[in-house]
Amino acid sequence: MTDVIAFFPGQGAQQVGMLSDISKQYSEVSGTFAEASDALGIDLWKMVTEGPDSTLNQTFNTQPALLAASTAVWRVVSQHSPALNVTAGAGHSLGEYSALVAADAIDFADAVRLVRRRGELMEAAVPAGQGGMAAVLGLNDEQIVEVCEAASQAGVVEPANFNAPGQIVIAGEQAGIEKAIELAKEAGAKRALPLAVSGPFHSSLMKAAAEIFAADLDGVQWRAPKFPVYHNVGNAPATLEEIPQRLLQQLYSPVNWTGAVPAVRHHAELAVEFGPGKVIAGLNKRIDKSLPVAGTGDLAGLEASMSKIQGAE
């Protein structure tokens, strides 16, 4: 068996046409998207294959589409790599739901409906144009905290994603974001720029959405995960009873991915990123170069990863 840490990407990894080459070789892709489409009453695969980007990038569409994409490649690898032994998992924001599906802590159809609802509530939490997010490159965590505290006089602004050393995302009200960008540049940031997202995710402005979402999380049948899933809140596994609360807190708390990788590092010498793109692999080069992250986002990467898993037995 090959010990593997399973990583699952979050929003930003999606693109129209994702998994198209894999779907031609592995029926798990079409089967997974058919399940997701049935759960939602929409043709999710058509949206993924035909777009347009503006539709796929709406967060209430992005979230179920990415969950389905990650679950699809997870199923392919699980089915065709008998040597796979996942010793721990972690997902970036939305990816946490993919990790919990992979760990059999929740039924896939339930997770699809949950993240669709999560996206709708996140979208509605703050009126369009009044909140957003920005990426800041070249400042450390402490500097970002100081920038946000100073800028908060103009409007709410908080650290939202500690993605890698020197690569941090902030979220908040538009005026707070604009002031924080200005102050970050004054503090020596290499770059500070607004992101094309529809709201201030992972900030306190999401607490209203979380209050509503609590009932949705409580209405789902949860099971003990088959492998430890390290949650964004606390960078540690949760007990069965704690899972809904961790997912709720995640809506309005920062994602500390910089801390997630060291937390899971002792579980294996190989990680696999289950899902489209190479976002997690890219971040990991800045966090821990000693942990290789194999990709599954296209057919060549997927089959190379499966060969690596089988060959490392």
N, C-alpha and C positions, 0 to 999 in steps of 0.2 A: 504493500500500500504506500501511496505517496501523500505525506502530510501537506496540506494546503490551507492557507488563510484565504478566505473568500471575501473580496471587496466588491461593492456594488455602487455604481455612480449615481449622482443626483441630477437635478435639472441643469441643462447646459450641454449634456452629452447627446441630446436628441438631434436628429437631422432627417429630413425627408429622404426616403430610400434606405434607411438603416436596415440592416439584416437581409437586404434583398438577395445578395449572393448566397448567404447561408440558407435562406428559405428554399432555394432551388435544390439543395442537397439534403436538407434535413427537414422531415415533416413535422418535427416538434415545433417549429416556428409557426407554421400555419395553424396547427392545432391549438397552440397557446393563445394566439391572437383571436381565434374563433371563440375560445372560452371567454376571453375578455370582452369581446364584442357582444356575446350573449348576455353577459353580466350587466352591461351598460345599455344595451339596446341601440348601439351605433356600430358602424363598420369601422373599427379601429385600424385594421390593416390597410383599408383603402386610404384612410387619413395619413398613415405612415408612408405609404408608397406613392401617393399622388399629391399630398400636401393640400393647399400651399403652406409655406412656412408660417404665415401669419395665423393659420388655424392650429397647426401642430404646436406652436409656441405659446398658445394660451394655456396658462398653468393647469386649468382643469382638464385639458387634453394631454398636455405634456406628461403629467404625472401617471395616468394609467398607461399611456403609450410606453414610457420608459420602464415601468414596472413589468409590463408584458414582455418588452424586449430583453430585460435582464433575466426574467424567469424562463424565457424561451432558450437562451443560450445556456443557462444553468441546466435545463432539462437535457439539452443536447450533450453537454459534457458529462452529466451524471449518467446518462444512458449509454454513452459510447466510451467512457473511461472508467472501467471497473476498478482501477487502482486508486481512484480519487478517494481521499480521506480528509474531509474538511475538519480541521481542529478548532477553528474559530472563524467568525465572520463579522463584518462591519460594513455599514452603508453610509454614504454621505447624504445627509438630510433625507430626501425621498428614498434613497437607496437603502435606508434602514428597513423599510417595508419589504423590499426585495429580499434582504437578508433574512427577515422573519419568515417569508414564504419559503425560501430555500431550506430553512431550518425546520420547516413543517410546524411552525408555531401558529399559523393561521392559514385557512383555505385561500387559494389563489383568487377565487371569485369574490370572496369577502374583502380581500385586500384591494382588489381592483375598484370595488364600489367605495371603499374607504378613501382611497387616494383621490378619486374623482370628487368626492364630497370635500375632502381636505383642500383640493384646488379651488373649488367653488367658494369655500369660506375664506380662503386666503385672498382670493381675488376681490371679494366683497368687503373685506375688513376695513379698507381705507379707500375713499373715493379716488377714482382714476386721476392721475396727475398730481396727487397730493403727497404721495410717498414713493420711495424708490430705494435703490441700492447703488453703491459705487465700489469699485476696486481700487485699492491703494497698494502700490508696489514700492518696496524699499524702506519701509519703516518697521520697527520691531513692535511687538505686542504692547509694550508699555507706552510707547509713543502714540500708538493708535488710541489707546484708552484716554491718554491726555488730550489728544486732538478732539475726540468725541465729547469729552467733558467740557472743553472750552467752547466747542461749536454748539453745544446743547442750549446755549442762551438764545440762539436763533430759532431752534426747533429741535424736537427729539431726534437724536442720532446716536447709534450704538454699534459696537462691533457685532457682526453677524456670522461671519465665517473666518476662522483662523485656518486658512487652507494649507499654508506652508510657511516656513520662515520668510518674512518679508513679502508675503502675498496674502493680504487680508481684505475682506469685504465688509463694508459698513452698511447700515440700513437705518431708515428713519423718515422724518418729514422732509419735504423738498428743500425747505429753507435751511434745515439743519445739515442736510447732505451737501448743499452748495457751500455753506460756511466751512464744513469739515474738509472739503476738497481744497478750498483756499488755504486753510491752516496746514493741511498735510503737505502741500507744495512748499509752504514757507518753512516747514520743519525738515525739508530735504527729501521728500518722496520723489522717486524716479518718475512715477506716473500716478495720477489720481483721476479717474474718469467714471462717469455714470454708466450703469449697466442697463441693458434693454430688458428690464423685468417689470412686471405689472404691479409690484407692491413691495413694502418694506419687510420682507420675510425674515424670520428669526430675530425679530425685535419685539419690544414690549407692545408695539402697536398691533401685534397679532393676538393679544390676550382675549380680545372680544371674540375672535374666531375660535380660540381654544375653549372658551366657556360653552359654546354651542357644540363643538366637536366632541366634547367629553361624552355626551350621550351616544354618539355613533361608535366610539371606541368601546364603551361599556356594553354595547349591544352585539358585540362579536364574540364568538367562541374562540378563546385563546388556549393554546397548549404549551407545555414546556418545550423549549427549543431543543432540537436534536444535537446541536452544537452551540457553544457559547456565542451569543450575539452581543457585541460591544456597542452600547447605545451612545449616541452623540451627547446626551446629558449624562455626565459622570464618567464617560469613557470606560465603562465596566458593564458586565452582564447584569441583567435584572432578574429578579425572581418572577415567577409566573404572574403573581399578583401585581407586580410593579410595572409590567410591560405597558399597559394603557397609560399610566401616569407619565412614564418616560417619553412616550410618543406625544403626549399632550404638551409636556414641558418643552419638547423640542421645537414646537411651533413658534414659541416666543423667546427661546434661548439660543445663544450662539452655538454654531457647530465648531467644535475644536478638533479639526482633523489632524492638526499638527500634534495633538496629544493622543489621537486614536491609534496611530501607527506604532509608536513605542509601547502602547498598552497591549497590543495584540502580538507584538514582535516575537515573543518567546514561544509562540505556538507552532511555528514552522519556519523553514528556510526558503519557501516559495509561496508567492501570493498570485492569485488569478483575479483579474478584473472582469466580472461577469456583466457584460452589457456593451452598448455601442461606445465608440470613441476610446480615447486613451487619457482621459482627464486624471484618473487616479494614478496611473503610471507616471504621468508627468509631475504631479504633486510629489509623488514618492521620491523622485530623483532629488528633490530639495529637502526631503525629510530624513530618509534613510536609504542611502545607495546600496547598502549591504543586502537589502531585501529585493530580489527581482520580482517584478510584477508582469505576469504574462497576460496578453490581451485576448479578447474573444469577439472583437467588434466587427471583423470581416472574416471571410472564409479562410484566408491564408493564416491569419492570426489564431483563429479558433483551432484549426487543425494542428498548427505548430504547438499550441498550448496542450492539446490532448496528447500529442506525441511526447511532450515533455513530462506530462503526468504519468503516462504509461512507461516511458523509458526510465524514469527515476525510481522504479520499483526496486 
